[in-house]
Amino acid sequence: MTCASCVATIESFVGSQEGVHRVRVALLTEKAEVKFDESLIDEAGVKEAVETIGYEAEIIEEATDGTVKFVLQGITDEADATSIMQLLKQQPGVVDASVNATTGMAKASVACLTRVVQPVLIFY
């Protein structure tokens, strides 16, 4: 995913799938959040929709303790890790974040302010 056109393509195609309620793609982080009705489409179906239009998708699981862990690609040094960590900490609901430049792993602790009833799939 390299441009706004890629974002629009993913949001449009995945959003047109039966059972998908909302798709938000972040070009900078190369991640997407998909809100869907699991009685009509599951995680594998959303992933398949992304791959059908030529993009790679990996499901990122959210831990039950309010911590989200994910792998970042393209981190070249500690400055990158620090920048990403600062950006994560600025996001609504994030109470803490850490990024390891050596492993490319990131972790964000999220305050659960509201309960999401429908499943949300995050992928990059």
Secondary structure, 3 states (H helix, E strand, C coil): CCCHHHHHHHHHHHHCCCCEEEEEEECCCCEEEEEECCCCCCHHHHHHHHHHCCCCCCEECECCCCEEEEECCCCCCHHHHHHHHHHHHCCCCEEEEEEECCCCEEEEEECCCCCCCCCEEEEC
